[in-house]
Amino acid sequence: MRISIITPAATIEAEGHEIHVLTPAGGMGIHSGHVNLVTPILGGPVTIHNQGSATVYVVTPGTASITPDGMKIFTESAVSAHDLEERELEKEVKEYTELHQKSHDTHELAKITAILERKTIQLEAAKKNRR
């Protein structure tokens, strides 16, 4: 089945026989022939299984549109878990946490909060990917 992860910056295209995502109701495995469904997804790993291997992308919260032929995920950010550097992410989370605590500007605080959320999701996925 075909999967597209669509962000404002780029679209990631992949093929797989099974896809795992996190939803508010819990983890969900999608196979070819799945009924039509639109569901919110949580930030975290999207795992694509294809012929004995798995590829993991880390996404921010978004929406998944599922059809019998595939899945489209609409999200603000997606990155390959393989590309995540745990130490760098830990440093960035610490820096943005400090900025968040010091900020008094509402607009700046909203931007910092969004970045901090994305970096925290990526850090959690990097730690899981290391195991």
C-alpha positions as CSV (number, residue, x, y, z in Angstrom):
1,M,0.0,0.0,0.0
2,R,1.1,3.6,-0.6
3,I,1.7,6.1,2.1
4,S,2.3,9.8,1.8
5,I,3.4,12.0,4.6
6,I,2.5,15.6,3.6
7,T,4.0,18.6,5.3
8,P,4.2,22.2,4.2
9,A,7.9,21.7,3.4
10,A,7.8,18.4,1.5
11,T,6.0,15.1,0.8
12,I,7.5,11.8,1.8
13,E,6.3,8.8,-0.4
14,A,6.7,5.2,0.7
15,E,5.4,1.7,0.1
16,G,4.6,-0.8,2.8
17,H,2.4,-3.8,3.7
18,E,1.6,-2.5,7.2
19,I,1.7,1.0,8.8
20,H,1.6,1.8,12.5
21,V,0.5,5.2,13.8
22,L,-0.5,6.6,17.2
23,T,-4.1,7.9,17.6
24,P,-5.9,9.3,20.6
25,A,-7.5,5.8,21.0
26,G,-4.1,4.1,21.0
27,G,-1.8,2.5,18.4
28,M,-3.3,1.5,15.1
29,G,-2.0,-0.9,12.5
30,I,-3.2,-0.3,8.9
31,H,-3.1,-3.0,6.2
32,S,-4.1,-2.9,2.5
33,G,-7.9,-3.0,2.2
34,H,-8.6,-1.0,5.3
35,V,-12.0,0.7,5.4
36,N,-12.1,4.4,4.6
37,L,-11.3,6.4,7.8
38,V,-10.1,9.9,8.8
39,T,-8.6,10.1,12.2
40,P,-6.4,12.4,14.2
41,I,-2.9,11.2,14.9
42,L,-0.6,12.0,17.8
43,G,2.9,13.2,17.5
44,G,5.4,10.3,17.4
45,P,6.6,7.5,15.3
46,V,4.9,6.3,12.0
47,T,6.3,2.9,11.3
48,I,6.2,1.5,7.7
49,H,6.8,-2.2,7.4
50,N,7.9,-3.5,3.9
51,Q,9.4,-6.9,3.1
52,G,11.0,-7.6,6.4
53,S,12.3,-4.1,7.2
54,A,10.8,-1.1,8.9
55,T,11.2,2.6,8.3
56,V,10.3,5.0,11.0
57,Y,9.3,8.7,10.6
58,V,8.6,11.0,13.5
59,V,5.7,13.3,12.9
60,T,4.0,16.1,14.8
61,P,0.2,15.7,15.6
62,G,-1.9,15.7,12.4
63,T,-4.6,13.9,10.5
64,A,-4.5,10.6,8.7
65,S,-6.8,9.8,5.7
66,I,-7.0,6.0,5.2
67,T,-8.4,4.3,2.1
68,P,-8.2,0.6,1.0
69,D,-5.2,1.5,-1.2
70,G,-3.2,3.6,1.2
71,M,-2.8,6.4,3.7
72,K,-2.1,10.1,3.6
73,I,-0.8,11.8,6.7
74,F,-1.1,15.6,6.9
75,T,1.2,17.1,9.5
76,E,3.4,20.1,10.2
77,S,6.7,18.2,10.5
78,A,8.1,14.8,9.6
79,V,11.7,13.5,9.8
80,S,13.3,10.1,9.5
81,A,14.0,8.6,12.9
82,H,17.3,7.5,11.4
83,D,18.4,11.2,11.0
84,L,17.6,12.2,14.6
85,E,20.6,13.0,16.9
86,E,19.7,12.3,20.5
87,R,22.4,14.5,22.1
88,E,21.6,17.4,19.8
89,L,17.9,17.1,20.5
90,E,18.5,17.0,24.3
91,K,20.5,20.2,24.0
92,E,17.7,21.9,21.9
93,V,15.0,20.8,24.3
94,K,16.9,22.2,27.2
95,E,17.5,25.5,25.4
96,Y,13.9,25.9,24.3
97,T,12.6,25.0,27.8
98,E,14.8,27.8,29.2
99,L,13.5,30.2,26.6
100,H,9.9,29.1,27.4
101,Q,10.4,29.9,31.0
102,K,11.9,33.3,30.3
103,S,9.5,34.5,27.6
104,H,6.7,37.0,28.4
105,D,5.6,37.7,24.8
106,T,2.5,35.8,23.8
107,H,3.5,35.4,20.1
108,E,7.0,34.4,20.9
109,L,5.8,32.0,23.6
110,A,3.5,30.3,21.1
111,K,6.3,29.8,18.6
112,I,8.6,28.4,21.3
113,T,5.9,26.1,22.6
114,A,5.4,24.6,19.1
115,I,9.1,24.1,18.6
116,L,9.5,22.6,22.0
117,E,6.7,20.2,21.4
118,R,8.2,19.1,18.1
119,K,11.7,18.6,19.6
120,T,10.3,16.7,22.5
121,I,8.5,14.3,20.2
122,Q,11.6,13.8,18.2
123,L,13.8,13.2,21.3
124,E,11.4,10.5,22.6
125,A,11.4,8.8,19.2
126,A,15.2,9.0,19.0
127,K,15.5,7.3,22.4
128,K,13.1,4.5,21.4
129,N,14.9,4.1,18.0
130,R,18.2,3.6,19.9
131,R,16.9,0.6,21.9
